């Protein structure tokens, strides 16, 4: 060993140095490394260091207090298992004990740490609120449906459905469809009636579906909305107008009633509100103003069409009594009369020099045999003929009284 190496090696340890320093310094002092002397503290520094400073210097292990040992043990027990531990626990034998449940992260002890945890929790809550708000926005404007007792639901003042809508093949088909489904799949729309009303709810649209449920004894699926008079009228008209089975005469009756009750100041304002051409509104109202005899001449008022409004109105203006008389004749054609035949009879005399349309003969049967018939000639005159066995000489007086009563009723209707 060189003199240089001997000069740097301490000959003895100071009295104040703990005995453990010997093993520490021997472990830290390699004999033949170039920079080993940097790990050996000077003798004078060792001699002046207290035991606590020795421990602080890191050259000897610090003795843990009982409290520190307990905290360290708790920290080790709370240590999150790594990937290897989790894998071993997953493939362990069936009889082995289950893996311990993960322990919640320890509460931070510093102010900045607590603040970071608080901000993280607020951020998670904000993200959850944003997600729920987005889901709620998707349902904005949606209205829930309810099952109502149809007996609590009635018609409003502006109802535009004639009773003819609740008979016939179309309504029976709708009724069977609702019965097979156990109720109306497409909900009707109602509003809460005013206090003291006859019914708790008033129909906005869905009169036929409501009637079907009422007759079947089924609850009616409905959307309840809070609507004023104008909004109810507009929504009812728009909804029913989009359906093919709402007739021009029904629309005209609805429009005329709204104008008479002052719901709209004019036909123009009404047309603007419901989104209909003003001319269309005028035609509908013209059909609604026809005499009842003219409307009853058709098998159903639903047969009246918009394009017939002007010729019928012109005929009414020229010859009211003649139009009513022809309407009564058309009604006598029977229940199977077509709308086209009725219209031709009503418009048979079109002013001076006009043509006359001869209506088809009417045959009345009893027990499968012809009992009487009514025919018309080119001038519009009617002839009633009876079978020989129907009217005897002793029945002529009764027949004449019936004819006289019929003429009296017809004359009274034309006045």
Secondary structure, DSSP 4 states (H G I P E B T S, - for coil): --HHHHHHS-SS--TTS-THHHHHHHHH--SS-TTGGGGSPPHHHHHH--HHHHHHHTSSPPPPPHHHHHHHHHHHHTPPP-HHHHHHHHTS-TTSPPPPPPPPPPPP-SHHHHHHHHHHHHHHHHHHHHHHHHHHHHTTT---EEEE-GGGEE--TT----GGGGSSHHHHHHHHHHHHHTS-SS-EEEEEPPTT-SSSEEEEE-HHHHHHHHHHT-PEEEEEE---HHHHHHHHHHHHHTSTT--HHHHHHHHHHHHHTTSSSSHHHHHHHHT--HHHHHHHHHHHTS-HHHHHHSS-GGG--GGGHHHHHHHHHH-HHHHHHHHHHHHTT-TT--HHHHHHHHTS--STT---PPPPPEEEEETTEEEEEEEE-TTS-EEEEE-TTT--GGGHHHHHHHHHHHHHHHHHHH-
